[in-house]
Amino acid sequence: MSPRPDLTLYHFPGCPYCGRVQRALRKLGLEITQRDIHQDPDARQTLEAAMGRATVPVLHIDNTAADARWLPESADIVRYLYAEQGQGRPPFWLFISPVHAVMVLVVLSWLVWRWL
């Protein structure tokens, strides 16, 4: 088995997609380096140089100096973490943000009220 790569999450507080990745990290019990692009100008510059933009979350996967990978998109990051570091397939609830959960409850409540 190859050694675990160095993982760095580029994020900022309040980002719902970053929160999805952080929930997965907590669920898996993984502690990785996290760089807040709003508080760390060097992190933002590094991200922009690598990706051409400062959109987060992005996971930097560094196996060796010659083999580094940048993985954007929260769903892809969560899938990677579960496939490489966890139990395979992530639970479905990691893909539901609190905003979406509230929207579903509002729609369901409206449907129940309409049928009464």
Backbone as ProteinMPNN parsed JSONL, in Angstrom:
{"seq_chain_A": "MSPRPDLTLYHFPGCPYCGRVQRALRKLGLEITQRDIHQDPDARQTLEAAMGRATVPVLHIDNTAADARWLPESADIVRYLYAEQGQGRPPFWLFISPVHAVMVLVVLSWLVWRWL", "coords_chain_A": {"N_chain_A": [[0.846, -1.184, 0.0], [0.579, 2.184, -0.868], [2.031, 5.157, 0.599], [0.002, 7.545, 2.384], [-1.059, 10.376, 0.58], [-0.036, 13.856, 0.848], [-2.51, 16.043, 1.812], [-4.261, 19.004, 1.108], [-6.723, 21.309, 1.828], [-8.252, 23.898, 0.182], [-10.18, 26.601, 1.082], [-12.938, 28.621, 2.377], [-14.439, 30.054, 5.307], [-17.94, 29.694, 5.768], [-18.594, 28.966, 3.228], [-20.794, 26.899, 1.618], [-20.266, 24.611, 0.097], [-17.67, 24.017, 0.789], [-18.155, 23.372, 3.406], [-19.473, 20.935, 3.07], [-17.354, 19.262, 2.304], [-15.802, 19.476, 4.611], [-17.509, 18.273, 6.478], [-17.391, 15.649, 5.567], [-14.676, 15.119, 6.046], [-14.666, 15.244, 8.878], [-16.409, 13.098, 9.44], [-14.917, 10.968, 8.458], [-12.792, 11.132, 10.127], [-10.443, 12.404, 9.459], [-7.609, 14.478, 9.527], [-6.463, 17.177, 7.906], [-4.354, 19.563, 6.214], [-5.653, 22.816, 6.098], [-6.367, 25.624, 4.173], [-7.343, 28.868, 4.371], [-8.57, 30.916, 1.992], [-9.395, 33.52, 2.206], [-8.187, 34.573, 4.432], [-5.527, 34.056, 4.078], [-3.378, 35.345, 1.971], [-1.3, 34.203, 0.427], [-2.193, 31.596, 0.066], [-4.418, 32.026, -1.55], [-3.17, 33.085, -3.845], [-1.589, 30.896, -4.613], [-3.586, 29.043, -5.218], [-4.913, 30.364, -7.344], [-2.818, 30.451, -9.195], [-2.492, 27.743, -9.739], [-5.048, 26.839, -10.558], [-6.162, 28.833, -12.088], [-8.158, 30.386, -11.176], [-9.926, 31.46, -8.184], [-11.793, 29.759, -6.982], [-13.461, 27.855, -4.569], [-14.439, 24.767, -2.908], [-11.147, 23.325, -3.172], [-9.125, 20.524, -3.436], [-5.819, 19.814, -2.818], [-3.749, 17.339, -3.838], [-0.922, 15.781, -3.045], [1.341, 13.613, -3.967], [4.052, 13.212, -4.638], [6.797, 15.42, -5.403], [6.756, 15.583, -8.158], [4.313, 14.62, -8.829], [1.559, 15.968, -8.456], [-1.811, 16.868, -7.8], [-4.764, 18.706, -8.469], [-7.921, 18.943, -7.204], [-10.988, 20.057, -7.918], [-14.42, 20.926, -6.995], [-16.824, 19.999, -4.752], [-18.335, 17.565, -4.518], [-16.795, 15.745, -5.985], [-14.45, 15.809, -4.485], [-15.322, 14.767, -2.027], [-16.081, 12.178, -2.861], [-13.538, 11.23, -3.658], [-12.175, 11.296, -1.17], [-13.608, 9.359, 0.307], [-13.2, 7.112, -1.315], [-10.405, 6.799, -1.346], [-9.519, 7.17, 1.281], [-11.411, 6.284, 3.021], [-14.422, 4.439, 3.526], [-15.185, 3.597, 0.971], [-17.966, 4.202, -0.719], [-19.502, 7.364, -0.307], [-21.891, 8.47, 2.223], [-25.259, 9.347, 1.308], [-26.317, 11.645, 2.521], [-24.274, 13.457, 2.821], [-24.265, 14.944, 0.56], [-26.316, 16.647, 0.687], [-27.081, 19.863, 1.323], [-27.615, 22.131, 4.103], [-29.314, 24.188, 3.227], [-30.642, 23.044, 1.045], [-31.989, 21.012, 2.402], [-33.807, 22.481, 3.969], [-35.3, 23.641, 1.921], [-36.537, 21.364, 0.823], [-38.126, 20.591, 3.004], [-39.873, 22.792, 3.138], [-41.23, 22.607, 0.675], [-42.424, 20.068, 0.962], [-44.043, 20.592, 3.195], [-45.773, 22.501, 2.11], [-47.061, 20.915, 0.18], [-48.412, 19.046, 1.804], [-50.09, 20.794, 3.243], [-51.625, 21.775, 1.125], [-53.056, 19.529, 0.336], [-54.692, 19.058, 2.473]], "CA_chain_A": [[0.0, 0.0, 0.0], [1.381, 3.4, -0.954], [1.78, 6.08, 1.719], [-1.063, 8.528, 2.176], [-0.538, 11.64, 0.042], [-0.307, 15.081, 1.601], [-3.751, 16.656, 1.35], [-4.508, 20.375, 1.557], [-8.019, 21.817, 1.381], [-8.381, 25.346, 0.032], [-11.571, 26.863, 1.451], [-13.164, 29.781, 3.225], [-15.587, 29.834, 6.192], [-19.227, 30.14, 5.25], [-18.82, 28.362, 1.914], [-21.55, 25.666, 1.865], [-19.612, 23.47, -0.556], [-16.523, 23.702, 1.645], [-18.745, 22.698, 4.567], [-19.735, 19.542, 2.681], [-16.075, 18.554, 2.374], [-15.383, 19.42, 6.01], [-18.327, 17.242, 7.127], [-16.816, 14.352, 5.173], [-13.422, 14.966, 6.785], [-15.005, 14.905, 10.265], [-16.998, 11.755, 9.449], [-13.834, 10.014, 8.233], [-11.768, 11.302, 11.158], [-9.202, 12.848, 8.804], [-7.119, 15.823, 9.789], [-5.586, 17.595, 6.817], [-4.061, 20.987, 6.196], [-6.703, 23.628, 5.488], [-5.899, 26.983, 3.924], [-8.439, 29.818, 4.166], [-8.106, 31.851, 0.962], [-9.74, 34.898, 2.59], [-7.266, 35.005, 5.484], [-4.153, 33.761, 3.694], [-3.17, 35.787, 0.584], [-0.445, 33.247, -0.275], [-3.043, 30.462, -0.317], [-5.214, 32.467, -2.697], [-2.271, 33.188, -5.002], [-1.229, 29.531, -4.996], [-4.771, 28.458, -5.848], [-5.114, 31.023, -8.639], [-1.742, 30.03, -10.097], [-2.703, 26.342, -10.115], [-6.36, 26.586, -11.158], [-6.582, 29.935, -12.945], [-9.237, 31.093, -10.472], [-9.89, 31.243, -6.73], [-13.045, 29.125, -6.584], [-13.246, 26.781, -3.595], [-13.267, 24.084, -2.377], [-10.205, 22.597, -4.026], [-8.231, 19.657, -2.67], [-4.508, 19.586, -3.423], [-3.283, 15.988, -3.516], [0.506, 15.813, -3.371], [2.01, 12.333, -3.719], [5.476, 13.538, -4.692], [7.002, 16.732, -6.027], [6.433, 15.507, -9.582], [2.961, 14.085, -9.013], [0.584, 16.712, -7.666], [-3.104, 16.943, -8.474], [-5.705, 19.666, -7.901], [-9.251, 18.398, -7.396], [-12.066, 20.984, -7.554], [-15.786, 20.4, -6.885], [-17.01, 19.332, -3.458], [-18.793, 16.181, -4.67], [-15.646, 14.947, -6.42], [-13.528, 15.726, -3.349], [-15.898, 13.816, -1.06], [-15.933, 10.833, -3.45], [-12.122, 10.872, -3.567], [-11.833, 11.013, 0.226], [-14.188, 8.078, 0.693], [-12.587, 6.029, -2.09], [-8.99, 6.635, -1.026], [-9.213, 7.254, 2.711], [-12.532, 5.855, 3.855], [-15.129, 3.181, 3.371], [-15.714, 3.412, -0.374], [-18.99, 5.14, -1.187], [-19.947, 8.291, 0.754], [-23.33, 8.466, 2.492], [-25.985, 10.323, 0.485], [-26.626, 12.877, 3.237], [-23.191, 14.428, 2.678], [-24.497, 15.751, -0.63], [-27.468, 17.521, 0.929], [-26.7, 21.014, 2.13], [-28.71, 22.586, 4.963], [-30.25, 24.994, 2.434], [-31.481, 22.114, 0.3], [-32.855, 20.319, 3.349], [-34.896, 23.413, 4.304], [-36.155, 23.758, 0.737], [-37.345, 20.143, 0.739], [-39.144, 20.668, 4.059], [-40.863, 23.808, 2.751], [-42.048, 22.044, -0.401], [-43.254, 19.003, 1.533], [-45.06, 21.219, 4.039], [-46.756, 23.103, 1.222], [-47.847, 19.841, -0.415], [-49.309, 18.51, 2.833], [-51.088, 21.836, 3.505], [-52.501, 21.867, -0.046], [-53.922, 18.36, 0.273], [-55.588, 18.984, 3.645]], "C_chain_A": [[0.886, 1.24, 0.0], [1.058, 4.317, 0.222], [0.691, 7.086, 1.359], [-0.475, 9.827, 1.647], [-0.821, 12.796, 0.997], [-1.533, 15.741, 0.985], [-3.877, 18.05, 1.946], [-5.83, 20.831, 0.967], [-7.969, 23.338, 1.349], [-9.86, 25.67, 0.186], [-11.71, 28.28, 1.986], [-14.398, 29.508, 4.087], [-16.861, 30.393, 5.569], [-19.544, 29.591, 3.879], [-19.553, 27.035, 2.122], [-20.91, 24.437, 1.226], [-18.366, 23.04, 0.214], [-17.0, 22.956, 2.885], [-19.038, 21.235, 4.282], [-18.449, 18.719, 2.793], [-15.626, 18.422, 3.821], [-16.212, 18.42, 6.81], [-17.786, 15.852, 6.803], [-15.513, 14.094, 5.921], [-13.682, 14.571, 8.236], [-15.525, 13.475, 10.362], [-15.917, 10.682, 9.298], [-12.739, 10.1, 9.296], [-10.422, 11.723, 10.582], [-8.857, 14.268, 9.219], [-6.129, 16.155, 8.694], [-5.33, 19.091, 6.946], [-5.2, 21.716, 5.494], [-6.202, 25.059, 5.373], [-7.089, 27.861, 3.543], [-7.978, 30.89, 3.187], [-8.48, 33.303, 1.265], [-8.767, 35.45, 3.63], [-5.798, 34.871, 5.094], [-3.932, 34.152, 2.225], [-2.278, 34.832, -0.226], [-1.245, 32.033, -0.745], [-3.871, 30.824, -1.546], [-4.361, 32.544, -3.964], [-1.875, 31.805, -5.51], [-2.377, 28.868, -5.743], [-5.01, 29.061, -7.233], [-4.042, 30.604, -9.651], [-1.981, 28.607, -10.606], [-3.977, 26.136, -10.924], [-6.81, 27.671, -12.14], [-7.73, 30.74, -12.367], [-9.169, 30.738, -8.988], [-11.216, 30.674, -6.236], [-12.735, 27.955, -5.657], [-14.53, 25.97, -3.429], [-12.427, 23.448, -3.477], [-9.306, 21.792, -3.095], [-6.943, 19.485, -3.453], [-4.007, 18.246, -2.908], [-1.839, 15.913, -3.984], [1.144, 14.492, -2.978], [3.518, 12.503, -3.675], [5.6, 14.908, -5.342], [6.594, 16.719, -7.5], [4.988, 15.095, -9.838], [1.983, 14.782, -8.076], [-0.692, 16.862, -8.486], [-3.989, 17.939, -7.727], [-7.105, 19.167, -8.222], [-10.297, 19.417, -6.954], [-13.386, 20.225, -7.403], [-15.954, 19.542, -5.628], [-17.431, 17.877, -3.59], [-17.639, 15.271, -5.087], [-14.639, 14.773, -5.285], [-14.041, 14.697, -2.341], [-15.777, 12.389, -1.592], [-14.486, 10.352, -3.36], [-11.768, 10.475, -2.132], [-12.369, 9.659, 0.667], [-13.544, 6.916, -0.048], [-11.155, 5.746, -1.62], [-8.699, 6.53, 0.471], [-10.278, 6.619, 3.591], [-13.105, 4.515, 3.467], [-15.732, 2.99, 1.98], [-16.677, 4.499, -0.777], [-19.457, 6.05, -0.047], [-21.448, 8.18, 0.994], [-24.027, 9.593, 1.737], [-26.184, 11.657, 1.196], [-25.491, 13.898, 3.177], [-23.409, 15.351, 1.493], [-25.696, 16.677, -0.481], [-27.017, 18.659, 1.837], [-27.873, 21.4, 3.03], [-29.749, 23.405, 4.2], [-31.193, 24.078, 1.655], [-32.445, 21.367, 1.22], [-34.047, 21.202, 3.73], [-35.844, 23.552, 3.121], [-37.064, 22.542, 0.585], [-38.45, 20.176, 1.784], [-40.238, 21.672, 3.71], [-41.79, 23.249, 1.676], [-42.957, 20.945, 0.132], [-44.363, 19.574, 2.413], [-46.155, 21.837, 3.189], [-47.641, 22.03, 0.6], [-48.838, 19.252, 0.581], [-50.426, 19.505, 3.109], [-52.097, 21.904, 2.355], [-53.494, 20.701, -0.09], [-54.879, 18.256, 1.46], [-56.875, 19.722, 3.419]], "O_chain_A": [[1.834, 1.332, 0.78], [-0.041, 4.269, 0.775], [0.492, 7.427, 0.193], [0.502, 10.333, 2.2], [-1.719, 12.727, 1.836], [-1.583, 15.969, -0.223], [-3.634, 18.254, 3.136], [-6.038, 20.752, -0.244], [-7.682, 23.984, 2.357], [-10.701, 25.086, -0.498], [-10.742, 29.038, 2.044], [-15.31, 28.807, 3.648], [-16.844, 31.442, 4.924], [-20.671, 29.741, 3.407], [-18.998, 26.127, 2.741], [-21.009, 23.336, 1.768], [-18.044, 21.854, 0.283], [-16.342, 22.029, 3.358], [-18.869, 20.386, 5.157], [-18.464, 17.605, 3.318], [-15.123, 17.371, 4.22], [-15.69, 17.782, 7.724], [-17.732, 14.982, 7.673], [-15.269, 12.978, 6.379], [-13.018, 13.684, 8.773], [-15.133, 12.726, 11.257], [-15.987, 9.625, 9.925], [-11.861, 9.24, 9.357], [-9.377, 11.426, 11.161], [-9.719, 15.146, 9.254], [-5.089, 15.509, 8.56], [-6.012, 19.789, 7.696], [-5.658, 21.295, 4.432], [-5.685, 25.634, 6.33], [-7.752, 27.631, 2.532], [-7.096, 31.685, 3.509], [-7.939, 34.219, 0.645], [-8.548, 36.659, 3.697], [-4.928, 35.495, 5.702], [-4.261, 33.376, 1.327], [-2.48, 34.67, -1.429], [-0.999, 31.506, -1.83], [-4.007, 30.022, -2.471], [-4.793, 32.112, -5.033], [-1.833, 31.579, -6.72], [-2.173, 28.215, -6.766], [-5.28, 28.333, -8.187], [-4.339, 30.424, -10.833], [-1.703, 28.304, -11.767], [-3.991, 25.349, -11.871], [-7.729, 27.455, -12.93], [-8.22, 31.674, -13.002], [-8.442, 29.827, -8.59], [-11.704, 31.071, -5.178], [-11.841, 27.157, -5.938], [-15.607, 26.452, -3.78], [-12.92, 23.088, -4.546], [-8.795, 22.306, -2.101], [-6.962, 19.063, -4.609], [-3.86, 18.042, -1.703], [-1.566, 15.974, -5.183], [1.453, 14.266, -1.808], [4.18, 11.991, -2.773], [4.605, 15.483, -5.782], [6.139, 17.734, -8.028], [4.501, 15.215, -10.963], [1.625, 14.245, -7.028], [-0.65, 16.97, -9.711], [-3.961, 18.003, -6.498], [-7.443, 18.986, -9.391], [-10.484, 19.629, -5.756], [-13.45, 19.022, -7.656], [-15.31, 18.505, -5.47], [-16.936, 17.029, -2.848], [-17.523, 14.149, -4.594], [-14.042, 13.705, -5.143], [-13.28, 13.858, -1.861], [-15.408, 11.483, -0.843], [-14.237, 9.194, -3.023], [-11.136, 9.443, -1.907], [-11.664, 8.896, 1.327], [-13.359, 5.844, 0.528], [-10.749, 4.589, -1.511], [-7.739, 5.874, 0.875], [-10.062, 6.437, 4.79], [-12.38, 3.58, 3.127], [-16.719, 2.268, 1.844], [-16.261, 5.6, -1.139], [-19.771, 5.574, 1.045], [-22.199, 7.837, 0.081], [-23.456, 10.666, 1.548], [-26.218, 12.699, 0.543], [-25.71, 15.078, 3.451], [-22.808, 16.423, 1.421], [-26.049, 17.404, -1.41], [-26.619, 18.435, 2.981], [-29.012, 21.031, 2.745], [-30.94, 23.323, 4.499], [-32.401, 24.314, 1.612], [-33.593, 21.119, 0.849], [-35.175, 20.717, 3.805], [-37.061, 23.577, 3.302], [-38.24, 22.686, 0.251], [-39.592, 19.827, 1.486], [-41.414, 21.415, 3.967], [-43.007, 23.406, 1.765], [-44.138, 20.897, -0.213], [-45.495, 19.091, 2.378], [-47.337, 21.712, 3.51], [-48.854, 22.218, 0.502], [-49.988, 18.989, 0.228], [-51.589, 19.114, 3.201], [-53.293, 22.073, 2.591], [-54.64, 20.874, -0.506], [-55.793, 17.432, 1.437], [-57.731, 19.755, 4.303]]}, "name": "protein", "num_of_chains": 1, "seq": "MSPRPDLTLYHFPGCPYCGRVQRALRKLGLEITQRDIHQDPDARQTLEAAMGRATVPVLHIDNTAADARWLPESADIVRYLYAEQGQGRPPFWLFISPVHAVMVLVVLSWLVWRWL"}
